[in-house]
Each structure stands twice: as C-alpha cells, then as structure tokens.
C-alpha cells in the first residue's frame, strides 16, 4: 500500500471511506496471519509516506493464502465500487 495515511486533507467524497476500508482490510489480514497461522512475515510501515509493505519470509500456508485471497477480493470490491480516483490495485510477481 502506498500513499495511504491519515485523513483526506480536502475531505473528498469517498476518499476517507476508502482509506478507512483499505486500512481495515490490510491490517486485519496482517493481524489474522499472525494470530491464526505460524507463517513468518515482516511488515514495513512508514507513516510519513503512507507506505505499508507485508512480505512472507517463509512458505505460505493454505490459511495465509486464504487470508491473502480474502484481502485481494475485498480490495477489488472497493476498486470496483469507487474507482481509480481513490484506489488502483497493481499486482507484482516476485
């Protein structure tokens, strides 16, 4: 997640709602992986830039895969509802 932090300065319609929803989904996924799996991961978060990076440091269990798929599903739903002015999802294979 990049460029996503705090409240919208100009309070555009939908922007704060999208930011809150994206934050809730993303942090819930990270917390759920920690709580319900034994998978290793690291999180890098920079409040100043609004950057949030989540990376598995071990093989991904089926539980973590399900949680990641759920996150993607939720983010895609937000993208379909509110569109590119507020959210754009990009996938990067590594």
Number of C-alpha atoms within 10 A of each C-alpha: 17 11 13 21 18 12 12 14 8 8 10 10 10 13 18 18 17 19 18 16 14 20 16 12 16 21 14 14 20 19 12 14 22 14 10 11 14 13 16 13 15 10 10 10 13 13 12 10 11 13 14 18 12 15 11 13 10 10 10 16 13 10 15 21 12 14 18 17 13 14 20 16 12 16 20 16 12 20 18 12 11 16 12 11 9 17 20 14 11 6 6 4 3 3
